[in-house]
């Protein structure tokens, strides 16, 4: 049974429903900074940035994952996340993430256009998030 404090969280990526369930709090990174959402939050929408997702379930249980770009819609009793990618720790290929991090760092050393810099910064952020989430 869902507690009085809980609300529905749904996280969707292009290939699956990543998470669906009743939760008490969810934390994620947005363009405006880190947010922690409880039930009855003021309705809002935010743009996500790659970062660690923390889902707080009933009974002090929590789950963490890597959550990348996309957006989140916050309603009083429902939070919906549409993300480009998300991975649970055990799904992360750390070697691949380390290689992506090195590629992004090398690109950032050789800044040519603004577009490339932004892209490399986002790739670096995704790689760092994956390495952190896998621990
Ligand atoms: P790479 O350069 O290694 O492809 P990327 O950051 O460009 O990394 P994304 O475009 O964010 O990759 O993701 C493409 C798909 O690959 C997504 O489904 C994502 O979940 C998956 N993915 C990317 N990197 C990893 C990883 N290190 N471990 C597991 N899955 C990954």
Backbone and ligand atoms as CSV (ligand in chain L), in Angstrom:
chain,resi,resn,atom,element,x,y,z
A,1,UNK,N,N,0.844,-1.212,0.000
A,1,UNK,CA,C,0.000,0.000,0.000
A,1,UNK,C,C,0.875,1.257,0.000
A,2,UNK,N,N,0.513,2.210,-0.836
A,2,UNK,CA,C,1.275,3.460,-0.891
A,2,UNK,C,C,0.994,4.271,0.371
A,3,UNK,N,N,2.047,4.874,0.939
A,3,UNK,CA,C,1.840,5.675,2.144
A,3,UNK,C,C,1.274,7.040,1.769
A,4,UNK,N,N,0.843,7.786,2.799
A,4,UNK,CA,C,0.267,9.122,2.552
A,4,UNK,C,C,1.281,10.077,1.957
A,5,UNK,N,N,2.562,9.770,2.238
A,5,UNK,CA,C,3.618,10.673,1.774
A,5,UNK,C,C,4.045,10.382,0.340
A,6,UNK,N,N,3.544,9.292,-0.231
A,6,UNK,CA,C,4.090,8.886,-1.525
A,6,UNK,C,C,3.347,9.447,-2.729
A,7,UNK,N,N,4.070,9.460,-3.832
A,7,UNK,CA,C,3.504,9.923,-5.109
A,7,UNK,C,C,4.029,8.980,-6.192
A,8,UNK,N,N,3.457,9.077,-7.370
A,8,UNK,CA,C,3.834,8.182,-8.471
A,8,UNK,C,C,5.012,8.746,-9.258
A,9,UNK,N,N,6.020,7.918,-9.459
A,9,UNK,CA,C,7.180,8.319,-10.266
A,9,UNK,C,C,7.250,7.411,-11.487
A,10,UNK,N,N,7.425,8.031,-12.641
A,10,UNK,CA,C,7.556,7.261,-13.880
A,10,UNK,C,C,8.743,7.832,-14.653
A,11,UNK,N,N,9.685,6.980,-14.990
A,11,UNK,CA,C,10.870,7.425,-15.737
A,11,UNK,C,C,10.923,6.630,-17.026
A,12,UNK,N,N,10.857,7.344,-18.137
A,12,UNK,CA,C,10.796,6.682,-19.442
A,12,UNK,C,C,12.012,7.066,-20.286
A,13,UNK,N,N,12.625,6.069,-20.930
A,13,UNK,CA,C,13.723,6.327,-21.862
A,13,UNK,C,C,13.276,5.794,-23.218
A,14,UNK,N,N,13.997,6.073,-24.290
A,14,UNK,CA,C,13.529,5.621,-25.607
A,14,UNK,C,C,13.322,4.104,-25.701
A,15,UNK,N,N,14.058,3.338,-24.914
A,15,UNK,CA,C,13.950,1.883,-25.051
A,15,UNK,C,C,13.154,1.166,-23.976
A,16,UNK,N,N,12.750,1.867,-22.902
A,16,UNK,CA,C,12.020,1.144,-21.841
A,16,UNK,C,C,11.376,2.092,-20.822
A,17,UNK,N,N,10.512,1.494,-20.004
A,17,UNK,CA,C,10.028,2.208,-18.823
A,17,UNK,C,C,11.093,1.891,-17.779
A,18,UNK,N,N,11.922,2.866,-17.472
A,18,UNK,CA,C,13.070,2.627,-16.592
A,18,UNK,C,C,12.631,2.398,-15.157
A,19,UNK,N,N,11.652,3.178,-14.716
A,19,UNK,CA,C,11.150,3.004,-13.347
A,19,UNK,C,C,9.694,3.447,-13.311
A,20,UNK,N,N,8.904,2.700,-12.543
A,20,UNK,CA,C,7.501,3.069,-12.370
A,20,UNK,C,C,7.108,2.607,-10.983
A,21,UNK,N,N,6.659,3.509,-10.151
A,21,UNK,CA,C,6.261,3.078,-8.816
A,21,UNK,C,C,5.960,4.237,-7.898
A,22,UNK,N,N,5.580,3.846,-6.692
A,22,UNK,CA,C,5.203,4.802,-5.678
A,22,UNK,C,C,6.447,5.120,-4.844
A,23,UNK,N,N,6.786,6.405,-4.713
A,23,UNK,CA,C,8.004,6.801,-3.997
A,23,UNK,C,C,7.715,7.947,-3.026
A,24,UNK,N,N,8.653,8.192,-2.100
A,24,UNK,CA,C,8.455,9.290,-1.144
A,24,UNK,C,C,9.240,10.545,-1.515
A,25,UNK,N,N,10.352,10.347,-2.251
A,25,UNK,CA,C,11.150,11.498,-2.666
A,25,UNK,C,C,12.032,11.094,-3.825
A,26,UNK,N,N,12.325,12.046,-4.685
A,26,UNK,CA,C,13.253,11.750,-5.769
A,26,UNK,C,C,14.198,12.940,-5.940
A,27,UNK,N,N,15.477,12.610,-6.138
A,27,UNK,CA,C,16.480,13.664,-6.328
A,27,UNK,C,C,17.108,13.507,-7.701
A,28,UNK,N,N,17.316,14.635,-8.373
A,28,UNK,CA,C,17.979,14.603,-9.680
A,28,UNK,C,C,18.610,15.946,-9.980
A,29,UNK,N,N,19.453,15.980,-11.014
A,29,UNK,CA,C,20.125,17.224,-11.387
A,29,UNK,C,C,19.410,17.876,-12.554
A,30,UNK,N,N,19.166,19.175,-12.428
A,30,UNK,CA,C,18.519,19.916,-13.513
A,30,UNK,C,C,19.412,21.096,-13.889
A,31,UNK,N,N,19.030,21.783,-14.954
A,31,UNK,CA,C,19.808,22.954,-15.389
A,31,UNK,C,C,19.880,24.016,-14.302
A,32,UNK,N,N,18.851,24.049,-13.449
A,32,UNK,CA,C,18.834,25.057,-12.367
A,32,UNK,C,C,19.524,24.546,-11.101
A,33,UNK,N,N,19.995,23.317,-11.124
A,33,UNK,CA,C,20.660,22.760,-9.944
A,33,UNK,C,C,19.980,21.478,-9.490
A,34,UNK,N,N,20.450,20.947,-8.363
A,34,UNK,CA,C,19.896,19.689,-7.857
A,34,UNK,C,C,18.499,19.955,-7.273
A,35,UNK,N,N,17.564,19.032,-7.515
A,35,UNK,CA,C,16.242,19.177,-6.902
A,35,UNK,C,C,15.877,17.911,-6.129
A,36,UNK,N,N,15.089,18.093,-5.096
A,36,UNK,CA,C,14.546,16.984,-4.325
A,36,UNK,C,C,13.037,17.198,-4.301
A,37,UNK,N,N,12.305,16.242,-4.827
A,37,UNK,CA,C,10.855,16.424,-4.946
A,37,UNK,C,C,10.094,15.492,-4.009
A,38,UNK,N,N,9.241,16.077,-3.181
A,38,UNK,CA,C,8.341,15.334,-2.296
A,38,UNK,C,C,6.930,15.442,-2.868
A,39,UNK,N,N,6.015,14.734,-2.286
A,39,UNK,CA,C,4.606,14.827,-2.679
A,39,UNK,C,C,4.124,16.271,-2.509
A,40,UNK,N,N,3.180,16.683,-3.342
A,40,UNK,CA,C,2.571,18.016,-3.298
A,40,UNK,C,C,3.542,19.153,-3.583
A,41,UNK,N,N,4.563,18.838,-4.345
A,41,UNK,CA,C,5.493,19.876,-4.790
A,41,UNK,C,C,4.719,20.821,-5.716
A,42,UNK,N,N,5.166,22.064,-5.789
A,42,UNK,CA,C,4.540,23.020,-6.714
A,42,UNK,C,C,4.742,22.480,-8.139
A,43,UNK,N,N,3.682,22.414,-8.937
A,43,UNK,CA,C,3.844,21.900,-10.300
A,43,UNK,C,C,4.881,22.709,-11.084
A,44,UNK,N,N,5.751,22.005,-11.768
A,44,UNK,CA,C,6.816,22.674,-12.530
A,44,UNK,C,C,7.373,21.729,-13.582
A,45,UNK,N,N,8.146,22.266,-14.496
A,45,UNK,CA,C,8.893,21.406,-15.421
A,45,UNK,C,C,10.345,21.869,-15.393
A,46,UNK,N,N,11.285,20.928,-15.518
A,46,UNK,CA,C,12.706,21.271,-15.494
A,46,UNK,C,C,13.434,20.478,-16.560
A,47,UNK,N,N,14.516,21.052,-17.037
A,47,UNK,CA,C,15.386,20.354,-17.988
A,47,UNK,C,C,16.467,19.634,-17.194
A,48,UNK,N,N,16.645,18.344,-17.502
A,48,UNK,CA,C,17.629,17.536,-16.762
A,48,UNK,C,C,19.046,17.739,-17.258
A,49,UNK,N,N,19.970,17.523,-16.345
A,49,UNK,CA,C,21.383,17.448,-16.706
A,49,UNK,C,C,21.889,16.095,-16.257
A,50,UNK,N,N,22.899,15.515,-16.906
A,50,UNK,CA,C,23.379,14.207,-16.463
A,50,UNK,C,C,23.788,14.250,-14.993
A,51,UNK,N,N,23.305,13.310,-14.225
A,51,UNK,CA,C,23.627,13.278,-12.801
A,51,UNK,C,C,23.062,12.029,-12.152
A,52,UNK,N,N,23.326,11.907,-10.862
A,52,UNK,CA,C,22.840,10.749,-10.117
A,52,UNK,C,C,21.369,10.955,-9.739
A,53,UNK,N,N,20.577,9.944,-10.064
A,53,UNK,CA,C,19.165,9.927,-9.686
A,53,UNK,C,C,19.083,9.144,-8.375
A,54,UNK,N,N,18.406,9.694,-7.378
A,54,UNK,CA,C,18.185,8.938,-6.141
A,54,UNK,C,C,16.685,8.843,-5.892
A,55,UNK,N,N,16.210,7.611,-5.823
A,55,UNK,CA,C,14.790,7.372,-5.579
A,55,UNK,C,C,14.650,6.899,-4.139
A,56,UNK,N,N,13.877,7.619,-3.338
A,56,UNK,CA,C,13.633,7.211,-1.948
A,56,UNK,C,C,12.265,6.545,-1.898
A,57,UNK,N,N,12.291,5.268,-1.552
A,57,UNK,CA,C,11.032,4.529,-1.481
A,57,UNK,C,C,10.568,4.436,-0.040
A,58,UNK,N,N,9.439,3.784,0.155
A,58,UNK,CA,C,8.941,3.629,1.526
A,58,UNK,C,C,9.906,2.777,2.332
A,59,UNK,N,N,9.937,2.999,3.658
A,59,UNK,CA,C,10.777,2.190,4.528
A,59,UNK,C,C,12.253,2.486,4.373
A,60,UNK,N,N,12.600,3.725,4.096
A,60,UNK,CA,C,14.001,4.158,4.000
A,60,UNK,C,C,14.815,3.421,2.956
A,61,UNK,N,N,14.134,2.796,2.031
A,61,UNK,CA,C,14.867,2.087,0.982
A,61,UNK,C,C,15.183,3.089,-0.124
A,62,UNK,N,N,16.396,3.023,-0.683
A,62,UNK,CA,C,16.660,3.920,-1.806
A,62,UNK,C,C,17.397,3.229,-2.932
A,63,UNK,N,N,17.218,3.783,-4.121
A,63,UNK,CA,C,17.840,3.238,-5.331
A,63,UNK,C,C,18.549,4.376,-6.031
A,64,UNK,N,N,19.722,4.083,-6.606
A,64,UNK,CA,C,20.405,5.130,-7.350
A,64,UNK,C,C,20.682,4.666,-8.768
A,65,UNK,N,N,20.784,5.629,-9.666
A,65,UNK,CA,C,21.046,5.309,-11.065
A,65,UNK,C,C,21.680,6.518,-11.737
A,66,UNK,N,N,22.187,6.303,-12.953
A,66,UNK,CA,C,22.702,7.425,-13.754
A,66,UNK,C,C,21.534,7.884,-14.629
A,67,UNK,N,N,21.266,9.187,-14.607
A,67,UNK,CA,C,20.151,9.732,-15.399
A,67,UNK,C,C,20.708,10.861,-16.247
A,68,UNK,N,N,20.468,10.801,-17.560
A,68,UNK,CA,C,21.113,11.766,-18.449
A,68,UNK,C,C,20.127,12.841,-18.916
A,69,UNK,N,N,20.306,13.360,-20.113
A,69,UNK,CA,C,19.481,14.501,-20.535
A,69,UNK,C,C,18.001,14.157,-20.697
A,70,UNK,N,N,17.171,15.199,-20.663
A,70,UNK,CA,C,15.740,15.011,-20.841
A,70,UNK,C,C,14.994,16.057,-20.052
A,71,UNK,N,N,13.755,15.770,-19.709
A,71,UNK,CA,C,13.056,16.714,-18.835
A,71,UNK,C,C,12.133,16.028,-17.849
A,72,UNK,N,N,11.761,16.785,-16.838
A,72,UNK,CA,C,10.914,16.244,-15.782
A,72,UNK,C,C,9.684,17.146,-15.614
A,73,UNK,N,N,8.551,16.518,-15.490
A,73,UNK,CA,C,7.305,17.243,-15.211
A,73,UNK,C,C,6.883,16.876,-13.789
A,74,UNK,N,N,6.759,17.899,-12.953
A,74,UNK,CA,C,6.360,17.670,-11.563
A,74,UNK,C,C,4.907,18.118,-11.393
A,75,UNK,N,N,4.056,17.199,-10.968
A,75,UNK,CA,C,2.671,17.527,-10.620
A,75,UNK,C,C,2.511,17.157,-9.148
A,76,UNK,N,N,1.418,17.528,-8.518
A,76,UNK,CA,C,1.277,17.307,-7.071
A,76,UNK,C,C,1.409,15.840,-6.648
A,77,UNK,N,N,0.836,14.929,-7.447
A,77,UNK,CA,C,0.887,13.524,-7.043
A,77,UNK,C,C,1.532,12.622,-8.088
A,78,UNK,N,N,2.272,13.244,-9.005
A,78,UNK,CA,C,2.899,12.460,-10.074
A,78,UNK,C,C,4.100,13.201,-10.637
A,79,UNK,N,N,5.199,12.460,-10.819
A,79,UNK,CA,C,6.397,13.036,-11.443
A,79,UNK,C,C,6.756,12.159,-12.630
A,80,UNK,N,N,6.885,12.786,-13.794
A,80,UNK,CA,C,7.220,12.037,-14.997
A,80,UNK,C,C,8.537,12.544,-15.556
A,81,UNK,N,N,9.449,11.609,-15.819
A,81,UNK,CA,C,10.747,11.964,-16.382
A,81,UNK,C,C,10.844,11.332,-17.764
A,82,UNK,N,N,11.183,12.144,-18.750
A,82,UNK,CA,C,11.460,11.619,-20.088
A,82,UNK,C,C,12.947,11.864,-20.299
A,83,UNK,N,N,13.723,10.797,-20.339
A,83,UNK,CA,C,15.177,10.949,-20.405
A,83,UNK,C,C,15.748,10.282,-21.654
A,84,UNK,N,N,16.853,10.819,-22.138
A,84,UNK,CA,C,17.493,10.221,-23.315
A,84,UNK,C,C,18.163,8.898,-22.957
A,85,UNK,N,N,18.647,8.786,-21.728
A,85,UNK,CA,C,19.278,7.528,-21.293
A,85,UNK,C,C,19.287,7.475,-19.770
A,86,UNK,N,N,19.243,6.258,-19.250
A,86,UNK,CA,C,19.340,6.039,-17.802
A,86,UNK,C,C,19.880,4.635,-17.609
A,87,UNK,N,N,20.727,4.464,-16.613
A,87,UNK,CA,C,21.285,3.129,-16.345
A,87,UNK,C,C,21.331,2.852,-14.849
A,88,UNK,N,N,20.987,1.626,-14.457
A,88,UNK,CA,C,21.195,1.161,-13.089
A,88,UNK,C,C,22.687,0.845,-12.947
A,89,UNK,N,N,23.247,0.929,-11.730
A,89,UNK,CA,C,24.696,0.711,-11.554
A,89,UNK,C,C,25.225,-0.558,-12.218
A,90,UNK,N,N,24.499,-1.657,-12.062
A,90,UNK,CA,C,25.004,-2.936,-12.596
A,90,UNK,C,C,24.979,-2.992,-14.128
A,91,UNK,N,N,24.287,-2.048,-14.757
A,91,UNK,CA,C,24.218,-2.040,-16.226
A,91,UNK,C,C,25.367,-1.240,-16.843
A,92,UNK,N,N,26.083,-0.515,-16.014
A,92,UNK,CA,C,27.110,0.394,-16.535
A,92,UNK,C,C,28.411,-0.323,-16.865
A,93,UNK,N,N,28.883,-0.066,-18.073
A,93,UNK,CA,C,30.177,-0.575,-18.519
A,93,UNK,C,C,31.192,0.517,-18.164
A,94,UNK,N,N,31.896,0.314,-17.064
A,94,UNK,CA,C,32.799,1.350,-16.549
A,94,UNK,C,C,33.942,1.632,-17.519
A,95,UNK,N,N,34.438,0.584,-18.164
A,95,UNK,CA,C,35.542,0.763,-19.120
A,95,UNK,C,C,35.099,1.678,-20.259
A,96,UNK,N,N,33.884,1.440,-20.763
A,96,UNK,CA,C,33.348,2.281,-21.839
A,96,UNK,C,C,33.218,3.729,-21.369
A,97,UNK,N,N,32.740,3.910,-20.147
A,97,UNK,CA,C,32.579,5.263,-19.609
A,97,UNK,C,C,33.936,5.952,-19.437
A,98,UNK,N,N,34.948,5.188,-19.019
A,98,UNK,CA,C,36.289,5.773,-18.854
A,98,UNK,C,C,36.839,6.217,-20.208
A,99,UNK,N,N,36.579,5.401,-21.233
A,99,UNK,CA,C,37.049,5.769,-22.576
A,99,UNK,C,C,36.313,7.008,-23.082
A,100,UNK,N,N,35.004,7.080,-22.813
A,100,UNK,CA,C,34.213,8.253,-23.227
A,100,UNK,C,C,34.731,9.497,-22.506
A,101,UNK,N,N,35.102,9.319,-21.232
A,101,UNK,CA,C,35.631,10.447,-20.439
A,101,UNK,C,C,36.944,10.938,-21.055
A,102,UNK,N,N,37.812,9.999,-21.403
A,102,UNK,CA,C,39.109,10.387,-22.003
A,102,UNK,C,C,38.916,11.097,-23.337
A,103,UNK,N,N,37.978,10.576,-24.154
A,103,UNK,CA,C,37.715,11.221,-25.456
A,103,UNK,C,C,37.217,12.647,-25.252
A,104,UNK,N,N,36.298,12.802,-24.323
A,104,UNK,CA,C,35.712,14.135,-24.076
A,104,UNK,C,C,36.777,15.086,-23.537
A,105,UNK,N,N,37.634,14.587,-22.649
A,105,UNK,CA,C,38.694,15.444,-22.096
A,105,UNK,C,C,39.669,15.874,-23.192
A,106,UNK,N,N,39.993,14.939,-24.095
A,106,UNK,CA,C,40.915,15.265,-25.189
A,106,UNK,C,C,40.291,16.326,-26.096
A,107,UNK,N,N,38.980,16.208,-26.347
A,107,UNK,CA,C,38.303,17.205,-27.191
A,107,UNK,C,C,38.300,18.565,-26.517
A,108,UNK,N,N,38.121,18.555,-25.219
A,108,UNK,CA,C,38.078,19.836,-24.498
A,108,UNK,C,C,39.447,20.521,-24.472
A,109,UNK,N,N,40.509,19.735,-24.604
A,109,UNK,CA,C,41.864,20.310,-24.665
A,109,UNK,C,C,42.040,21.081,-25.960
A,110,UNK,N,N,41.309,20.632,-26.993
A,110,UNK,CA,C,41.476,21.190,-28.330
A,110,UNK,C,C,40.165,21.874,-28.728
A,111,UNK,N,N,39.851,22.963,-28.028
A,111,UNK,CA,C,38.587,23.672,-28.268
A,111,UNK,C,C,38.616,24.361,-29.626
A,112,UNK,N,N,37.712,23.978,-30.538
A,112,UNK,CA,C,37.685,24.661,-31.835
A,112,UNK,C,C,36.424,25.515,-31.988
A,113,UNK,N,N,35.239,24.910,-31.813
A,113,UNK,CA,C,34.025,25.722,-31.925
A,113,UNK,C,C,33.213,25.581,-30.635
A,114,UNK,N,N,32.315,26.524,-30.400
A,114,UNK,CA,C,31.471,26.499,-29.200
A,114,UNK,C,C,30.591,25.256,-29.155
A,115,UNK,N,N,30.065,24.877,-30.320
A,115,UNK,CA,C,29.187,23.710,-30.419
A,115,UNK,C,C,29.912,22.453,-29.935
A,116,UNK,N,N,31.139,22.287,-30.399
A,116,UNK,CA,C,31.916,21.105,-30.022
A,116,UNK,C,C,32.206,21.104,-28.521
A,117,UNK,N,N,32.453,22.275,-27.976
A,117,UNK,CA,C,32.771,22.380,-26.559
A,117,UNK,C,C,31.578,21.928,-25.727
A,118,UNK,N,N,30.413,22.416,-26.080
A,118,UNK,CA,C,29.203,22.055,-25.338
A,118,UNK,C,C,28.960,20.546,-25.414
A,119,UNK,N,N,29.137,20.007,-26.605
A,119,UNK,CA,C,28.922,18.568,-26.810
A,119,UNK,C,C,29.915,17.742,-25.985
A,120,UNK,N,N,31.173,18.183,-26.006
A,120,UNK,CA,C,32.201,17.462,-25.251
A,120,UNK,C,C,31.944,17.586,-23.752
A,121,UNK,N,N,31.473,18.750,-23.329
A,121,UNK,CA,C,31.188,18.923,-21.898
A,121,UNK,C,C,30.059,18.011,-21.448
A,122,UNK,N,N,29.046,17.865,-22.295
A,122,UNK,CA,C,27.920,16.984,-21.954
A,122,UNK,C,C,28.365,15.523,-21.954
A,123,UNK,N,N,29.208,15.148,-22.910
A,123,UNK,CA,C,29.720,13.763,-22.966
A,123,UNK,C,C,30.554,13.480,-21.720
A,124,UNK,N,N,31.349,14.474,-21.315
A,124,UNK,CA,C,32.185,14.315,-20.120
A,124,UNK,C,C,31.298,14.145,-18.887
A,125,UNK,N,N,30.261,14.947,-18.822
A,125,UNK,CA,C,29.337,14.873,-17.680
A,125,UNK,C,C,28.632,13.504,-17.613
A,126,UNK,N,N,28.244,12.991,-18.779
A,126,UNK,CA,C,27.595,11.661,-18.809
A,126,UNK,C,C,28.580,10.592,-18.328
A,127,UNK,N,N,29.823,10.680,-18.829
A,127,UNK,CA,C,30.830,9.675,-18.459
A,127,UNK,C,C,31.124,9.720,-16.960
A,128,UNK,N,N,31.283,10.921,-16.411
A,128,UNK,CA,C,31.575,11.061,-14.971
A,128,UNK,C,C,30.394,10.529,-14.148
A,129,UNK,N,N,29.187,10.828,-14.600
A,129,UNK,CA,C,27.987,10.342,-13.901
A,129,UNK,C,C,27.964,8.814,-13.894
A,130,UNK,N,N,28.292,8.204,-15.042
A,130,UNK,CA,C,28.276,6.732,-15.126
A,130,UNK,C,C,29.322,6.125,-14.196
A,131,UNK,N,N,30.507,6.719,-14.169
A,131,UNK,CA,C,31.583,6.175,-13.322
A,131,UNK,C,C,31.163,6.280,-11.853
A,132,UNK,N,N,30.569,7.420,-11.501
A,132,UNK,CA,C,30.103,7.636,-10.118
A,132,UNK,C,C,28.962,6.667,-9.768
A,133,UNK,N,N,28.007,6.511,-10.679
A,133,UNK,CA,C,26.839,5.656,-10.399
A,133,UNK,C,C,27.220,4.180,-10.286
A,134,UNK,N,N,28.271,3.796,-10.993
A,134,UNK,CA,C,28.665,2.382,-10.987
A,134,UNK,C,C,29.301,1.968,-9.656
A,135,UNK,N,N,29.742,2.952,-8.856
A,135,UNK,CA,C,30.445,2.632,-7.596
A,135,UNK,C,C,29.492,2.148,-6.515
L,1,LIG,P1,P,29.578,6.478,-25.666
L,1,LIG,O1,O,30.466,7.524,-26.300
L,1,LIG,O2,O,30.355,5.458,-24.880
L,1,LIG,O3,O,28.583,5.875,-26.634
L,1,LIG,P2,P,27.573,8.347,-24.795
L,1,LIG,O4,O,27.539,9.197,-23.584
L,1,LIG,O5,O,27.720,9.058,-26.092
L,1,LIG,O6,O,28.725,7.242,-24.570
L,1,LIG,P3,P,24.764,7.945,-24.886
L,1,LIG,O7,O,24.481,8.574,-26.232
L,1,LIG,O8,O,24.485,8.757,-23.665
L,1,LIG,O9,O,26.288,7.438,-24.859
L,1,LIG,O10,O,23.994,6.562,-24.740
L,1,LIG,C1,C,23.686,5.706,-25.846
L,1,LIG,C2,C,23.169,4.396,-25.262
L,1,LIG,O11,O,24.258,3.651,-24.701
L,1,LIG,C3,C,22.161,4.557,-24.137
L,1,LIG,O12,O,21.223,3.528,-24.219
L,1,LIG,C4,C,22.994,4.411,-22.866
L,1,LIG,O13,O,22.230,3.923,-21.784
L,1,LIG,C5,C,24.062,3.425,-23.316
L,1,LIG,N1,N,25.362,3.641,-22.667
L,1,LIG,C6,C,26.245,4.624,-22.919
L,1,LIG,N2,N,27.366,4.498,-22.190
L,1,LIG,C7,C,27.193,3.381,-21.432
L,1,LIG,C8,C,27.998,2.712,-20.444
L,1,LIG,N3,N,29.193,3.161,-20.093
L,1,LIG,N4,N,27.488,1.592,-19.881
L,1,LIG,C9,C,26.275,1.129,-20.226
L,1,LIG,N5,N,25.467,1.706,-21.130
L,1,LIG,C10,C,25.909,2.833,-21.734
